[in-house]
Amino acid sequence: MVLKTLPAIFVMSALSACVHSAEAPTPSSSAWVTIFDGDSLSGWTPKIVGETLGQDSAGIFRVENGELHVSYQNVPAFENRFGHLFFEEELSDYRLRFDYRFFETQAPGGPAWAFMNSGVMVHAQAPDTMRKDQAFPVSVEAQLLGTSAATPERTTANICTPGTHIVLQGSLTKQHCINSETLAAAADDWISFELEVRSGDYMRLSIEGQEAFFLSQPEFDPADPDVSRLGLNGPVEQGFFALQAESHPVAFRNIELMRLD
């Protein structure tokens, strides 16, 4: 795949994720560790809306042909079955990388905005603190999107902020979702994604080896009811990460983690 960026006409506000190299330090070097074995979901725990932690009665998260799939084959209608697959370890400083692709068609009843939509929830609340009917964990979301004939200029490696705020180019923003300038790919195209997280300092998102988004100093949103319920406040410095299920089938492979000092 040849990485493309949107022309300037699509940059709609000063909150765009255009980043100068001086803002983004060079990543540290350590060892990459495979955290998805291609045979099982060992080390991962699902949390599906309406089900208790660890339950996945419809098999939304599954392993097929060595890939981790989000699938709604056993679900006749979506019915708000948002889901997240949590990695077992709470982390603060790390790099995460994997390949992803969207495939098949969206589950019946899935919201229009969730078409070819997935992501990684970063510095998320502990999965056992989520309400049974809670759709999204408090976190910073690295949003992954795909394109179609109807949405040819969609971007990927965007940022959304359920229960959080972030700093962009030195200014705090409370906008919920902010687009990058990196065009998404069509269904069935494998795309390489990488995330670098440095505690509460910064997060860097890359697509096909090129930086797509850089943000700093995430903090909890005191007005969010789940943030209030959990008594969270101040900077967001650590947490779990989770892969999303939002009604459109998506596959992940080559999932690797690098823990940073």
PyMOL commands that set and color helices and strands:
alter all, ss='L'
color gray80, all
select helices_A, chain A and resi 8-10+21-23+112-114+127-129+225-230
alter helices_A, ss='H'
color red, helices_A
select strands_A, chain A and resi 33-34+44-48+61-64+67-70+83-87+93-102+117-124+140-147+155-156+158-160+164-168+171-173+177-178+182-183+185-186+191-198+202-207+210-220+240-245+250-259
alter strands_A, ss='S'
color yellow, strands_A
deselect
rebuild
show_as cartoon
